Amino acid sequence: MLKRIRTILAAVVFVLITLLFLDFTGTLHCWLGWLAKIQFLPAVMALNVVVIVALVALTLVFGRIYCSVICPLGILQDILARLRRKKNKYSYSREVRWLRYPVLVVFIIALVAGVGVIFQLLAPYSSYGRIATMIFQPLWMLGNNVLGTIAERADSYAFYTVDVWMKSLPVFILALVTLVILFILAWRGGRTYCNTICPVGTILSFLARFSLLKIHFDAEKCKNCSMCSKNCKAACIDYKTHTVDYSRCVVCGNCISSCKFGALRYDYAKQHAKANTPVDSSKRSFLVASALVSTAALAQKREKLMDGGIAELEDKVAPERQTPLTPPGSFSFDHFAQHCTGCQLCVSECPNDVLRPSTDLMHFMLPAMSYERGHCRPECTRCSEVCPAGAIRPIDKDEKTSIQIGHAVWIKKNCVVLTDEVECGNCARHCPAGAIEMVPLDENNEESPFVPAINEAACIGCGACEYVCPSRPFSAIYVEGHEVHKHI
């Protein structure tokens, strides 16, 4: 019963949190956003005391069920391990302390020192976010486009096609390498990554040693058949000594279901001493299920943002910005870098194709803004709504229009008004803040061409001017970021 409950809950959580990353319509985060916020590291970064206390209490009562029920990377390991059809494929092994604890120390140092690359490489939720965003979501969108093409031919609006593009080749390669490594480790040893490399697993292992409910042996019933050890994905059961390494046990229930003699139990330590005391397994199962199942608040379905008549422009080259652009609500670049876990959820949810993982070595994998495929619409606040780590705080539409994340800069040598001697004014017409005005280049010449003049005090850095600029390959106007956001 324990294994069945754990499997069902894990499957539900995994499917829902994966859909949260796959969703490109912006409708599911209202319903499923809480799944990202109950992840351990995002809760720590956001200083979400309620979630942290709940996860600590959950571990102290039930053991490391977070790793087998809530963590998507942990559940993914179970899925990959099941692809190997060989039965009784595991065996007991000692804890690899020489690797496990140094990795945790490096992780903590990277977190304190603000070395985001190391932090994001080791964080389990961030690793799964990269895999889901860079690998799973494009495949999902391609499948959607097949249905969209079929629907179009049938004069149906049930599906619509979307652009599928490579947001970052280096991060895609890293996500693919991570998935391959996870597959190899899970194929060979089940929970090797979870119990040797994952810093969250190591942190929770300190608490799991003192959990109220644990897997216990009944030495009188045990026949030393070794089936429990051979089915333990965490390699933490030594059937010869009748001991369980609780720091690595994720309470998957495989050992109990594989024991034919009823020698293993998941119960209280004191209760185990009373061999003749019957245990109501149905009540225990109900207790486990009640502790793991939570409900999400209902939210209204958001309508799909329309393009607003702006033509799609392609083949632009991103400018070299002196200061990276960070989303409204992130306060400053330093705040964003210190709190972001690199889970890429904001990247997968951005409806305007503005956010993508940075390829800059100093800020690798940190979401960055760029306006080659769209601009940051003043009415869109989705990234601030889905961020679980507090790197982008929630803001409303009115507040967003007053946040200045950067300012526009005009590059005279790139402007088509001068290079092609044509009238333009795209930047001024599409500026939502009214910060651009077309003025004569030479006020004393009546035939002087009109060029953009920028009011930096009114510009919010949304990038509409940069996106619609017809100059190729570099825009004649681009947005330079601000290290600290301003309110105008």
N, C-alpha and C positions, 0 to 999 in steps of 0.2 A: 504493500500500500504506500509506503514511504517513497519508493522509486517511482510509482505511478503518479503520485501527486507532484513530485519534483519535476518529472518529465513534462507533464501537462502545463504546469506553470512556466517552466523554462521555455517551452515551445511558444506559448502565448506571448511572453515578454519578448522573445527573440523576433518573432514575426512583426509585432507592433513597433518595436524600436527600429527594425530594418525599414519598415514602411515609412517611418518618420524621416529617414534619410533619403528614401527613394522618391518621396512625394515632391513633385515639381509644381503642383497647383497651389500650394499654400493653404490647403484646407485641413490637413491632418494635424498640424502642430497645435491647433486649438484643443484637440482632443487628446493628443499623445505627448505633448510637450513635457508633461510631468515625468515621463520615463527618462528623459535626459537629465532632469534635475535631481533624480534620486540616485544617480551614479556617484560613486564615492569621491573621486577627485574633483569633478565639477562642483560638488557640494562644498568641498574644502576650499576651493578657490573663490567661491561665491560667499563663503562664511555663512552657509546655510546651517545654522545650529540645529534646527529641528531635524533635518535629514541626517546630519552627522550623528546626533544622539540616537536617532532611531536605528541607524545601521549598526552603531556600537552595541546598542541593546539587543538587536536582532542576533548579532554574533555571540554575545555573551549568553544568550539563551539557547540558540539553536546551532551554534557553530558557524562554519564558513558557507552558509547557504547563499550568501551574496554572490559568491563566485560561481555557483552552479545554477542560480535562478535569475539573478538580476543583471550580472555583468554580461554584455553581449559577446565579448571576446571569449569569456569562459564557456559560454554555451556553444559558440562556434567551434571551439576545440572538441567538445563532445560530438558535434555533428561530423567533423572531420574524422574523429576516431572511429565512429560507427561505419565509415566507408570501408574499413578493413574488416572483412567478413570472418577472419580467423577467430575462433572461440578460445577462451581462456588464454589470452595473449599477453597478460601482464605478469609482473612478479615484484616482490618487495625489494626496495632499494633504500639505502640510507639517505638522509637529508644531505644535500650538497651545500653545506654551509659556506665553504670557501668561495662560492659564486653567489649564493643567495643574498647574504648579508652585505657584501661589498656593493652589489648592484643597488641595494636599498640606500646605502650611504651615498653613492654617487647620485642617485635620484634626488635625495634630500638636499645635497649640496647644490645640484643644478637648479632645484626649485628655489632655494634661498638666494642663490647668486643670480637668478634670472636668466640662466642658460636655457632658453626655450626649446632648442633643438633636442637636447638630451632628454629633457622632461617629456616632450611630446613623443619621442621615440619609444620611451619606456611605459608611458601611461596606457593602460589597456583600453579604456574607452576611446582615447584618441586614435589608437591603432585601428580599432574597429571602424571608427568614423572615416578614416582615410580609405579603408578597404571598401566601405559601403558607398562613399561619395565618388571615388575615382574609378571603381570597377563595377560595382553592382548597379549604381544609378544610370550610367550610360547604357548598360545592357537593358535595363528596365525601360529607358526612354526609346531605345531602338525598337523594342517590342511594342511600345505604345505607338510608334510611328507606323509600324506595319498595320496595326488596327486603324490608325487614323487614315491611312491611304485607302483601306477597304471601305471605311465609313464614308469617305469623300466620294468614292465612286458610287456608293449607294445613296448619295444625297442625304447623309445622316450627319448630325452634329454630336454624336455620342462620344467621339474621340477627335482630337486635333493633333497635328504633327508639331513637334518642337525641334529646335536646333540641338544637335549633339556635337559637342566640341571638346577638345582637349584643354582642360583648365590649366594643367601644369604637367608636362611630361616627366620631369624629375620626381614629382610627388607621386605620379601614377606608377613609375618604376619602383619607387620605395614601397608603395602599397602592395604591388604585385610580389615583390621580394618578401614582404612581411607575411603575405598569405601563403607563399610557398614554404617559408620556414615553419609557420604554424602547422601546415599540412604534414610536413615531414616529422616534426616533433610529436604531433597528435597521432600520426600513423604508427610511429615506433613506440611511443611511451605514454600516450594519453594526455595527462595533465602536466607534462614536463615543463612547458613554458609557464603555466600557472603557478607551479610550486618551486620554480628555480629562478625565474627571471622577473616575473611580475611584481612590482613593488607594492601594489595594493594587496596582493595575496600575502606577501610577507608581513605587512602591517597588521592585517586581520589575523594572521597566524598567532600573534602574541596574545590576542584576545580569545581565540578559539581554544587555546589550552585550558581556559577556565570556564568554558561554556557549561551551562546547566545540563543540557541534553547532549549525549555522546553515544558513539558506537561502542558497545561492550561485548566482551566474550563471556560465554558460560563454559568454563573449562571442562565441566563434567559432561557436557553434551558434545563438545568438539571432538572430532575424529581425526583431526590433522590431515584432512583431505586436500588442503591448500586451495580450494576453489575460491575462497574469499580473496586471497592474495592474487590469484590469477585473473580476477575480475575487477580489481581495484585500479581505477584509472590514475589515482594519485600515488600509487605504489607505496602506500603508507601502512599496510597491514602485514604484520609478521605473524603468520599462523603458528610458527614454531614456538614462539614465546607468548602467544596470545596477547599481543600488544598492538595498539593503534597509535600512530603518530598524529595526534589531533591538530598539530600545527599545519598539516598538509591535507587532512581529510576535508572534503567539500560536501559531505553528507549527500552523496549521489544515490545511495541505497543499493548499489550493485552488489555489494558484499552480502547484504541481508537476503536479497532475492535469490542469490546463487547458493546460499547455504541450505542444504537439504536436511540438516539435523537441528535447525532452530537454535544454533549455538551463538548467534549474533543478535543483539538487540540495540535499538535506539531509545534510550531512556535515561532516567536520573541515575547518578552514581550510587546514591543511597538505596534506591529502589533495586538496583542490581544485586545488592548484598542479600536481599530477601528472595531467595530462590523460589520459595513456595507462594510468593505473593503474585496473584494473577494481574496481568497488565491489560487494561482496556485499550487495545490498539486503535480502535475507531475514534476514541476521544483524543488520543495523541495525534492521529492523522488530521483530525479536525483542527487541533491547536496549531499544527504546522501550516495548514492551509489558510487559517484565519490570519496568521502572522504575516504571510507573504502576499496575500491578495489585497490590493488597494484600488480605490476608484478615482477616476479623473473627473473633474468638473466639466459640465456641458458648456459648450461655447458655440456661438453662432458661426455658420459657414461663411467664409469670406469669398467675395466674388473675384474672378480672375481679372487682374489688371490689364487694361487694354493699352495698346501702343500709343494712342493719342495722335496718330497721323504722322509720327516721325518716321521717315524712311529708314530702312535698314541699310547701314553702311558697312562695308567689309574691307579687309586687307589694310587695316590701319596698324601702325607700329606704335607701341606704348612709348611715351616720352620718358626721359630719365628725370625723375622727380628727385629733388634734393631731400625732401621729407616725405615719407610714405603717407598715403591717405588712409585713415582709419574711419570706420563707420560712425555716424552720429550716435551719441550715447556712450562712446568709449572714453570720453573725457580728454584723453591724450594718448600719444603713441606709447609712452612708458606704461601707463595704466593698462592699456590694451595688451602690451607684450607681457606684463607681469601676471595678468589674470587669465589669459587665453590658454586653453589646454590643447589647441590645435585639432579639435575633433572634427572640424570641417562642416559642422551642421549648418552654420550660417552660409557657407559656400553652396551647399546643396539646396538650401532654401531660397537663395537670392533669385527673385523672379526677373531681374533686369540684367543678369549676367555681368554684374559689376564686381562681385567678389570672386577671388581665385587664390589658391595657395601661392605664397611668395616663393620665388626661386632664388632670391638673394641669400647668399650663404650666411649672412649675419642674422637674418630673420627667416630662415628656411621654414616652410610649412605654415608660417603665420599668415592668416588671411589678409590679403591686400586688395585695395580698390583700384580699378582701372576702367577707362571708359571707351574701349574700342568696340564693344558690342552693345552698349547701353549706358544709361546714366542713372544716378541715384535719385529716384523720383521723390519729391517732397511728401507725397501721400503714402509712401511705403515705409513701414517700420518693422518689417518681418524679422530682420536679423536681430533686432533688439528684443523681439518677443521669444525667439527660440534659443538664445544664448543661455546655457545652463550654468556658466562659470562666473557670471558677473563681469565679464570683459566688456560686454555691451549692455548697459543697463536699459531697462524698458523706458521708452519715451512714447509720447503721443504725437499725432500728426502736427498739431499746432506748435509743439515744442521743437520738432525737427526743423521746421521752417525758420527757426531763429538761431539754429546752431551753425556756426561757421567752421567747417572742417578744413577749409583751404580757400584759396582765391585764384581767380583766372589770371593768366598771363598771356599777352598777345605777342606772337612772333612775327614780326613784320615781313621777313624774307619768305615766309611760307604762305602768306595770304593770297588767295586767288584773285582778289581785287587788284593786286599789283603784279602778280606773276602772269595772270591770264587776261588782265585788263577787262574784267567783267564785274557787274554788280552782284553783290551777295547779301550780306546781312543776316545769314542763317543764325549766327550766334545771338544776335540781338532779338530776333523774332522768337526764339525758343527759350530764352532765359526766363525761368519762372520767378526769379527774384527781381527782375527789371534792373539788373545791375550793369547792363551793357547798352550803350547808345552808339549809333552810327554818326560819326562826325567827319567833316572834311579833313583830309590829310593836310591840306594847305588852306588855311582860312582866307588867305588873300587871293586865292585862285577860284573863280566861280566854276570852273570845269574840273576841279580837284576831285578825285575819287573819295568815296566815303569809306572810312575804316572804323573798326570798333574801338570805343573808349570804355574802359572798365572802371566802375565804382567799387573799389575793393571793400569799402565799408559795408556795402549792401550784398556783396557776393557771398553765397553760402557754400560754394565749392561742390555743387551737385553734379557738375560735369556735362550738363546738357549742351553747352556751347562746344565743348571738346568733341562730344559724340557726333553732333550734326555738322561739324566743320567739313567741307568737301575736300580740303587739301589732302593730298596723298604723297608719300606714305605717312608723313608727320602732319598733325593738325597745326593750323596757324594759331590756335589758341588752346591752352591746356591748363589744368588745375595743379597748382603747387600746394602741397599739404601743410598744415600747421601742426607743430609739435604738441601744442595745447589748444584745444578747441575754445572758441569764443562764442559768446551770446550777443546777438545783434538786435 
